[in-house]
Amino acid sequence: MNFTLIDYTAFGLWILISILISYILVDKLKFFKGDKNVKKVLTWGLILGHLLYLIWKYIFLNLIGN
């Protein structure tokens, strides 16, 4: 079992949606006082968290596939 192009596309879109949601929460709704450093940390945290999940899913699929 491997990732397909649809999996990667959906995952990439989810990252963009997550960044947009965090931008709205921080910038527009002033969560965490809307600080620029908070925006950077949230954005990098979202990207790295999603990439970590992607790596974990790949490893897990390889483990159960063998």
Secondary structure by P-SEA (a helix, b strand, c coil): ccccaaaaaaaaaaaaaaaaaaaaaccccccccccaaaaaaaaaaaaaaaaaaaaaaaaaaaaaac
